Structure formats: C-alpha cells, structure tokens
Amino acid sequence: MCKIFEDMQKEAMIKVAKRMIADGVVSLETAVEYFGLSLEEVESLQKE
C-alpha cells in the first residue's frame, strides 16, 4: 500500500514541477532541489 501512495505522490510532484518549469517559476536546479527529482528527470520534463 505504501508503494502505491509513494508512486501517486511522485506523479503529483512531477505534474507540479512540469507546470512550474513550463511557466518559468523555477529553474531546473531549483526543481531538482525542491522536488527531489534527478536532473535528467527535470530536463525531460522541460522537453515535454
């Protein structure tokens, strides 16, 4: 059950990070720091 919750939480964070990056609210480095994603994950969000 915890794994399902963790996956849902990560999906939600990714959606928020993607929107914030697209809107120019946060830099890639800030997104890495605040959302706990790897730089590669954040860079791929920027390309979407």
C-alpha distance matrix in Angstrom:
0.0 3.8 5.5 5.3 6.5 8.8 10.1 10.9 12.5 14.5 15.7 16.9 18.7 20.3 21.6 23.1 24.5 26.1 27.8 29.0 30.4 32.1 33.7 34.9 33.2 31.9 33.2 31.2 31.4 30.2 27.2 26.3 26.7 24.9 22.0 21.4 22.0 24.5 28.0 27.7 24.7 26.7 29.8 28.2 27.0 30.7 32.0 29.9
3.8 0.0 3.8 5.4 5.1 6.1 8.6 9.9 10.4 12.2 14.2 15.3 16.4 18.3 20.1 21.2 22.2 24.2 26.0 26.8 28.2 30.2 31.7 32.6 30.8 29.2 30.4 28.4 28.3 27.0 24.2 23.2 23.3 21.7 18.9 18.1 19.1 21.7 25.3 25.3 22.4 24.2 27.5 26.3 25.2 28.7 30.3 28.5
5.5 3.8 0.0 3.8 5.4 5.0 6.1 8.6 9.8 10.5 12.3 14.3 15.3 16.4 18.5 20.1 20.8 22.3 24.6 25.6 26.5 28.4 30.3 31.2 29.8 28.0 28.9 26.6 26.7 25.9 22.8 21.6 22.3 21.0 17.8 16.7 17.1 19.3 22.9 22.5 19.6 21.9 24.9 23.5 22.6 26.3 27.6 25.9
5.3 5.4 3.8 0.0 3.8 5.5 5.2 6.2 8.6 10.0 10.7 12.5 14.3 15.4 16.8 18.7 20.0 21.1 23.0 24.5 25.7 27.2 29.0 30.3 29.0 27.7 28.8 26.8 27.4 26.3 23.0 22.4 23.3 21.6 18.2 17.9 17.9 20.5 23.7 23.2 19.9 21.9 24.9 23.1 21.9 25.6 26.7 24.6
6.5 5.1 5.4 3.8 0.0 3.8 5.4 5.1 6.1 8.6 9.9 10.6 12.3 14.2 15.5 16.7 18.2 19.9 21.5 22.6 24.2 25.9 27.3 28.5 26.8 25.6 27.1 25.4 25.9 24.3 21.2 20.9 21.4 19.2 16.2 16.2 16.9 19.9 23.2 23.2 19.8 21.2 24.6 23.2 21.5 25.0 26.6 24.6
8.8 6.1 5.0 5.5 3.8 0.0 3.8 5.5 5.0 6.1 8.6 9.9 10.5 12.2 14.3 15.4 16.2 18.1 20.2 21.0 22.1 24.2 25.8 26.6 25.0 23.3 24.4 22.5 22.7 21.4 18.4 17.6 18.1 16.4 13.3 12.8 13.5 16.4 19.7 19.9 16.7 18.3 21.7 20.6 19.2 22.7 24.4 22.8
10.1 8.6 6.1 5.2 5.4 3.8 0.0 3.8 5.4 5.1 6.2 8.7 9.9 10.5 12.5 14.4 15.2 16.4 18.6 20.0 20.8 22.5 24.4 25.6 24.4 22.9 23.9 21.7 22.4 21.6 18.2 17.5 18.8 17.2 13.7 13.4 13.0 15.6 18.8 18.2 14.9 16.8 19.8 18.2 16.9 20.6 21.9 20.0
10.9 9.9 8.6 6.2 5.1 5.5 3.8 0.0 3.8 5.5 5.1 6.3 8.7 9.9 10.8 12.6 14.3 15.4 17.0 18.6 20.0 21.3 22.9 24.5 23.1 22.2 23.7 22.0 23.1 21.7 18.2 18.4 19.5 17.3 13.9 14.6 14.5 17.5 20.3 20.0 16.4 17.5 20.7 19.0 17.0 20.5 22.0 19.7
12.5 10.4 9.8 8.6 6.1 5.0 5.4 3.8 0.0 3.8 5.4 5.2 6.3 8.6 10.0 10.8 12.2 14.2 15.7 16.6 18.2 20.1 21.3 22.5 20.7 19.6 21.2 19.8 20.5 18.8 15.5 15.8 16.4 13.9 10.8 11.7 12.4 15.8 18.6 19.0 15.4 16.1 19.6 18.6 16.4 19.6 21.7 19.8
14.5 12.2 10.5 10.0 8.6 6.1 5.1 5.5 3.8 0.0 3.8 5.4 5.0 6.1 8.7 9.9 10.3 12.0 14.3 15.2 16.1 18.1 19.9 20.7 19.4 17.8 18.9 17.0 17.8 16.6 13.2 13.0 14.2 12.4 8.8 9.3 9.1 12.3 15.1 15.2 11.7 12.7 16.1 15.1 13.3 16.6 18.6 17.1
15.7 14.2 12.3 10.7 9.9 8.6 6.2 5.1 5.4 3.8 0.0 3.8 5.5 5.1 6.3 8.8 9.8 10.5 12.5 14.3 15.3 16.5 18.5 19.9 19.1 18.0 19.3 17.5 19.0 18.0 14.3 14.7 16.6 14.6 11.0 12.2 11.1 14.0 16.2 15.8 12.0 12.8 15.8 14.1 12.0 15.4 17.0 14.8
16.9 15.3 14.3 12.5 10.6 9.9 8.7 6.3 5.2 5.4 3.8 0.0 3.8 5.4 5.2 6.4 8.6 9.9 10.9 12.4 14.3 15.5 16.8 18.4 17.1 16.5 18.5 17.4 18.9 17.1 13.6 14.9 16.2 13.5 10.3 12.5 12.3 15.7 17.5 17.8 14.0 13.9 17.1 15.9 13.0 15.9 18.0 15.8
18.7 16.4 15.3 14.3 12.3 10.5 9.9 8.7 6.3 5.0 5.5 3.8 0.0 3.8 5.4 5.1 6.0 8.5 10.0 10.5 12.0 14.1 15.3 16.3 14.7 13.5 15.2 14.1 15.3 13.4 10.0 11.2 12.4 9.7 6.6 9.1 9.1 12.7 14.5 15.3 11.8 11.2 14.7 14.3 11.5 14.1 16.8 15.3
20.3 18.3 16.4 15.4 14.2 12.2 10.5 9.9 8.6 6.1 5.1 5.4 3.8 0.0 3.8 5.5 5.0 6.0 8.6 9.8 10.4 12.0 14.1 15.1 14.4 13.2 14.3 12.6 14.4 13.4 9.7 10.7 13.0 11.2 7.8 9.8 8.3 11.2 12.5 12.6 8.9 8.5 11.7 10.7 8.0 11.0 13.2 11.7
21.6 20.1 18.5 16.8 15.5 14.3 12.5 10.8 10.0 8.7 6.3 5.2 5.4 3.8 0.0 3.8 5.5 5.1 6.3 8.7 10.0 10.7 12.4 14.3 13.7 13.5 15.2 14.3 16.6 15.3 11.7 13.6 15.7 13.5 10.6 13.2 12.0 14.7 15.5 15.5 11.9 11.0 13.6 12.3 8.9 11.4 13.4 11.1
23.1 21.2 20.1 18.7 16.7 15.4 14.4 12.6 10.8 9.9 8.8 6.4 5.1 5.5 3.8 0.0 3.8 5.4 5.2 6.1 8.6 9.9 10.6 12.2 10.8 10.8 13.2 13.0 15.0 13.0 9.8 12.5 13.9 11.1 9.1 12.4 12.0 15.1 15.7 16.5 13.2 11.4 14.3 14.0 10.4 12.0 14.9 13.3
24.5 22.2 20.8 20.0 18.2 16.2 15.2 14.3 12.2 10.3 9.8 8.6 6.0 5.0 5.5 3.8 0.0 3.8 5.5 5.1 6.0 8.5 9.8 10.4 9.4 8.3 10.0 9.3 11.4 9.8 6.4 9.1 11.0 9.1 7.1 10.3 9.3 12.0 12.1 13.2 10.3 7.9 10.8 11.2 7.9 9.3 12.5 11.8
26.1 24.2 22.3 21.1 19.9 18.1 16.4 15.4 14.2 12.0 10.5 9.9 8.5 6.0 5.1 5.4 3.8 0.0 3.8 5.5 5.2 6.1 8.6 9.9 10.2 9.8 10.9 10.1 13.1 12.3 9.0 11.5 14.1 12.6 10.5 13.2 11.3 13.2 12.8 13.0 10.1 7.8 9.7 9.3 5.5 6.7 9.5 8.2
27.8 26.0 24.6 23.0 21.5 20.2 18.6 17.0 15.7 14.3 12.5 10.9 10.0 8.6 6.3 5.2 5.5 3.8 0.0 3.8 5.5 5.1 6.1 8.5 8.6 9.6 11.7 12.0 15.0 13.5 10.9 14.0 16.0 14.0 12.5 15.7 14.5 16.7 16.1 16.6 13.9 11.3 12.9 12.7 9.0 9.1 11.8 10.3
29.0 26.8 25.6 24.5 22.6 21.0 20.0 18.6 16.6 15.2 14.3 12.4 10.5 9.8 8.7 6.1 5.1 5.5 3.8 0.0 3.8 5.5 5.1 6.1 5.1 5.9 8.7 9.8 12.4 10.4 8.5 12.1 13.5 11.5 11.1 14.4 13.8 15.9 15.1 16.4 14.1 10.9 12.8 13.7 10.2 9.7 13.1 12.6
30.4 28.2 26.5 25.7 24.2 22.1 20.8 20.0 18.2 16.1 15.3 14.3 12.0 10.4 10.0 8.6 6.0 5.2 5.5 3.8 0.0 3.8 5.4 5.0 6.0 5.5 6.5 7.1 10.4 9.6 7.7 10.9 13.1 12.2 11.6 14.3 12.9 14.2 12.6 13.7 12.0 8.6 9.6 10.9 7.9 6.4 10.0 10.5
32.1 30.2 28.4 27.2 25.9 24.2 22.5 21.3 20.1 18.1 16.5 15.5 14.1 12.0 10.7 9.9 8.5 6.1 5.1 5.5 3.8 0.0 3.8 5.5 7.7 8.7 9.7 10.4 13.9 13.3 11.4 14.5 16.8 15.8 15.0 17.7 16.0 17.1 15.4 15.8 14.1 11.0 11.2 11.7 8.6 6.6 9.2 9.0
33.7 31.7 30.3 29.0 27.3 25.8 24.4 22.9 21.3 19.9 18.5 16.8 15.3 14.1 12.4 10.6 9.8 8.6 6.1 5.1 5.4 3.8 0.0 3.8 5.5 8.1 10.1 11.9 15.0 13.7 12.5 16.0 17.6 16.2 16.0 19.2 18.1 19.6 18.0 18.9 17.2 13.9 14.4 15.3 12.2 10.2 12.9 12.7
34.9 32.6 31.2 30.3 28.5 26.6 25.6 24.5 22.5 20.7 19.9 18.4 16.3 15.1 14.3 12.2 10.4 9.9 8.5 6.1 5.0 5.5 3.8 0.0 3.8 5.6 6.9 9.5 12.2 11.2 10.9 14.3 15.7 14.9 15.4 18.2 17.3 18.4 16.3 17.8 16.7 13.0 13.4 15.2 12.6 10.1 13.2 14.0
33.2 30.8 29.8 29.0 26.8 25.0 24.4 23.1 20.7 19.4 19.1 17.1 14.7 14.4 13.7 10.8 9.4 10.2 8.6 5.1 6.0 7.7 5.5 3.8 0.0 3.8 7.0 9.9 11.8 9.6 9.6 13.3 14.0 12.5 13.5 16.7 16.5 18.2 16.7 18.7 17.3 13.6 14.9 16.8 13.9 12.3 15.8 16.2
31.9 29.2 28.0 27.7 25.6 23.3 22.9 22.2 19.6 17.8 18.0 16.5 13.5 13.2 13.5 10.8 8.3 9.8 9.6 5.9 5.5 8.7 8.1 5.6 3.8 0.0 3.8 6.6 8.1 5.9 6.3 9.8 10.5 9.6 10.9 13.7 13.5 14.9 13.3 15.8 14.7 11.0 12.5 14.9 12.5 11.1 14.9 15.8
33.2 30.4 28.9 28.8 27.1 24.4 23.9 23.7 21.2 18.9 19.3 18.5 15.2 14.3 15.2 13.2 10.0 10.9 11.7 8.7 6.5 9.7 10.1 6.9 7.0 3.8 0.0 3.8 5.4 5.2 6.2 8.7 10.0 10.5 11.7 13.6 12.9 13.3 11.0 13.6 13.3 9.6 10.4 13.4 11.9 10.1 13.6 15.4
31.2 28.4 26.6 26.8 25.4 22.5 21.7 22.0 19.8 17.0 17.5 17.4 14.1 12.6 14.3 13.0 9.3 10.1 12.0 9.8 7.1 10.4 11.9 9.5 9.9 6.6 3.8 0.0 3.8 5.5 5.1 6.3 8.7 10.0 10.4 11.5 10.0 9.9 7.3 9.8 9.8 6.3 7.1 10.4 9.5 8.3 11.6 13.7
31.4 28.3 26.7 27.4 25.9 22.7 22.4 23.1 20.5 17.8 19.0 18.9 15.3 14.4 16.6 15.0 11.4 13.1 15.0 12.4 10.4 13.9 15.0 12.2 11.8 8.1 5.4 3.8 0.0 3.8 5.4 5.1 6.4 8.7 10.1 10.5 9.9 9.5 7.4 10.9 11.4 8.5 9.7 13.2 12.7 11.9 15.2 17.2
30.2 27.0 25.9 26.3 24.3 21.4 21.6 21.7 18.8 16.6 18.0 17.1 13.4 13.4 15.3 13.0 9.8 12.3 13.5 10.4 9.6 13.3 13.7 11.2 9.6 5.9 5.2 5.5 3.8 0.0 3.8 5.4 5.1 6.0 8.2 9.7 10.1 11.1 10.0 13.4 12.9 9.8 11.9 14.9 13.5 13.0 16.6 18.1
27.2 24.2 22.8 23.0 21.2 18.4 18.2 18.2 15.5 13.2 14.3 13.6 10.0 9.7 11.7 9.8 6.4 9.0 10.9 8.5 7.7 11.4 12.5 10.9 9.6 6.3 6.2 5.1 5.4 3.8 0.0 3.8 5.4 5.3 5.6 7.6 7.4 9.0 8.5 11.3 9.9 6.9 9.8 12.1 10.3 10.6 14.3 15.2
26.3 23.2 21.6 22.4 20.9 17.6 17.5 18.4 15.8 13.0 14.7 14.9 11.2 10.7 13.6 12.5 9.1 11.5 14.0 12.1 10.9 14.5 16.0 14.3 13.3 9.8 8.7 6.3 5.1 5.4 3.8 0.0 3.8 5.8 5.7 5.5 5.0 5.9 6.0 9.2 8.5 6.7 9.6 12.0 11.3 12.1 15.2 16.4
26.7 23.3 22.3 23.3 21.4 18.1 18.8 19.5 16.4 14.2 16.6 16.2 12.4 13.0 15.7 13.9 11.0 14.1 16.0 13.5 13.1 16.8 17.6 15.7 14.0 10.5 10.0 8.7 6.4 5.1 5.4 3.8 0.0 3.8 5.9 5.7 7.4 8.8 9.3 12.8 12.2 10.4 13.3 15.8 14.8 15.5 18.8 19.9
24.9 21.7 21.0 21.6 19.2 16.4 17.2 17.3 13.9 12.4 14.6 13.5 9.7 11.2 13.5 11.1 9.1 12.6 14.0 11.5 12.2 15.8 16.2 14.9 12.5 9.6 10.5 10.0 8.7 6.0 5.3 5.8 3.8 0.0 3.8 5.7 8.1 10.7 11.7 14.7 13.1 11.2 14.5 16.5 14.6 15.6 19.2 19.6
22.0 18.9 17.8 18.2 16.2 13.3 13.7 13.9 10.8 8.8 11.0 10.3 6.6 7.8 10.6 9.1 7.1 10.5 12.5 11.1 11.6 15.0 16.0 15.4 13.5 10.9 11.7 10.4 10.1 8.2 5.6 5.7 5.9 3.8 0.0 3.8 5.5 8.9 10.6 12.9 10.5 9.3 13.0 14.2 12.3 14.1 17.3 17.3
21.4 18.1 16.7 17.9 16.2 12.8 13.4 14.6 11.7 9.3 12.2 12.5 9.1 9.8 13.2 12.4 10.3 13.2 15.7 14.4 14.3 17.7 19.2 18.2 16.7 13.7 13.6 11.5 10.5 9.7 7.6 5.5 5.7 5.7 3.8 0.0 3.8 6.7 9.3 11.7 9.9 9.7 13.2 14.5 13.5 15.6 18.4 18.8
22.0 19.1 17.1 17.9 16.9 13.5 13.0 14.5 12.4 9.1 11.1 12.3 9.1 8.3 12.0 12.0 9.3 11.3 14.5 13.8 12.9 16.0 18.1 17.3 16.5 13.5 12.9 10.0 9.9 10.1 7.4 5.0 7.4 8.1 5.5 3.8 0.0 3.8 6.5 8.1 6.1 6.6 10.0 10.9 10.4 12.7 15.2 15.6
24.5 21.7 19.3 20.5 19.9 16.4 15.6 17.5 15.8 12.3 14.0 15.7 12.7 11.2 14.7 15.1 12.0 13.2 16.7 15.9 14.2 17.1 19.6 18.4 18.2 14.9 13.3 9.9 9.5 11.1 9.0 5.9 8.8 10.7 8.9 6.7 3.8 0.0 3.8 5.3 5.2 6.4 8.6 10.0 10.8 12.7 14.6 15.8
28.0 25.3 22.9 23.7 23.2 19.7 18.8 20.3 18.6 15.1 16.2 17.5 14.5 12.5 15.5 15.7 12.1 12.8 16.1 15.1 12.6 15.4 18.0 16.3 16.7 13.3 11.0 7.3 7.4 10.0 8.5 6.0 9.3 11.7 10.6 9.3 6.5 3.8 0.0 3.8 5.4 5.1 6.0 8.6 9.8 10.6 12.6 14.5
27.7 25.3 22.5 23.2 23.2 19.9 18.2 20.0 19.0 15.2 15.8 17.8 15.3 12.6 15.5 16.5 13.2 13.0 16.6 16.4 13.7 15.8 18.9 17.8 18.7 15.8 13.6 9.8 10.9 13.4 11.3 9.2 12.8 14.7 12.9 11.7 8.1 5.3 3.8 0.0 3.8 5.5 5.1 6.2 8.7 9.9 10.8 12.7
24.7 22.4 19.6 19.9 19.8 16.7 14.9 16.4 15.4 11.7 12.0 14.0 11.8 8.9 11.9 13.2 10.3 10.1 13.9 14.1 12.0 14.1 17.2 16.7 17.3 14.7 13.3 9.8 11.4 12.9 9.9 8.5 12.2 13.1 10.5 9.9 6.1 5.2 5.4 3.8 0.0 3.8 5.5 5.2 6.3 8.9 10.2 10.9
26.7 24.2 21.9 21.9 21.2 18.3 16.8 17.5 16.1 12.7 12.8 13.9 11.2 8.5 11.0 11.4 7.9 7.8 11.3 10.9 8.6 11.0 13.9 13.0 13.6 11.0 9.6 6.3 8.5 9.8 6.9 6.7 10.4 11.2 9.3 9.7 6.6 6.4 5.1 5.5 3.8 0.0 3.8 5.4 5.0 6.4 8.9 10.1
29.8 27.5 24.9 24.9 24.6 21.7 19.8 20.7 19.6 16.1 15.8 17.1 14.7 11.7 13.6 14.3 10.8 9.7 12.9 12.8 9.6 11.2 14.4 13.4 14.9 12.5 10.4 7.1 9.7 11.9 9.8 9.6 13.3 14.5 13.0 13.2 10.0 8.6 6.0 5.1 5.5 3.8 0.0 3.8 5.4 5.1 6.6 9.0
28.2 26.3 23.5 23.1 23.2 20.6 18.2 19.0 18.6 15.1 14.1 15.9 14.3 10.7 12.3 14.0 11.2 9.3 12.7 13.7 10.9 11.7 15.3 15.2 16.8 14.9 13.4 10.4 13.2 14.9 12.1 12.0 15.8 16.5 14.2 14.5 10.9 10.0 8.6 6.2 5.2 5.4 3.8 0.0 3.8 5.4 5.2 6.5
27.0 25.2 22.6 21.9 21.5 19.2 16.9 17.0 16.4 13.3 12.0 13.0 11.5 8.0 8.9 10.4 7.9 5.5 9.0 10.2 7.9 8.6 12.2 12.6 13.9 12.5 11.9 9.5 12.7 13.5 10.3 11.3 14.8 14.6 12.3 13.5 10.4 10.8 9.8 8.7 6.3 5.0 5.4 3.8 0.0 3.8 5.4 5.3
30.7 28.7 26.3 25.6 25.0 22.7 20.6 20.5 19.6 16.6 15.4 15.9 14.1 11.0 11.4 12.0 9.3 6.7 9.1 9.7 6.4 6.6 10.2 10.1 12.3 11.1 10.1 8.3 11.9 13.0 10.6 12.1 15.5 15.6 14.1 15.6 12.7 12.7 10.6 9.9 8.9 6.4 5.1 5.4 3.8 0.0 3.8 5.6
32.0 30.3 27.6 26.7 26.6 24.4 21.9 22.0 21.7 18.6 17.0 18.0 16.8 13.2 13.4 14.9 12.5 9.5 11.8 13.1 10.0 9.2 12.9 13.2 15.8 14.9 13.6 11.6 15.2 16.6 14.3 15.2 18.8 19.2 17.3 18.4 15.2 14.6 12.6 10.8 10.2 8.9 6.6 5.2 5.4 3.8 0.0 3.8
29.9 28.5 25.9 24.6 24.6 22.8 20.0 19.7 19.8 17.1 14.8 15.8 15.3 11.7 11.1 13.3 11.8 8.2 10.3 12.6 10.5 9.0 12.7 14.0 16.2 15.8 15.4 13.7 17.2 18.1 15.2 16.4 19.9 19.6 17.3 18.8 15.6 15.8 14.5 12.7 10.9 10.1 9.0 6.5 5.3 5.6 3.8 0.0
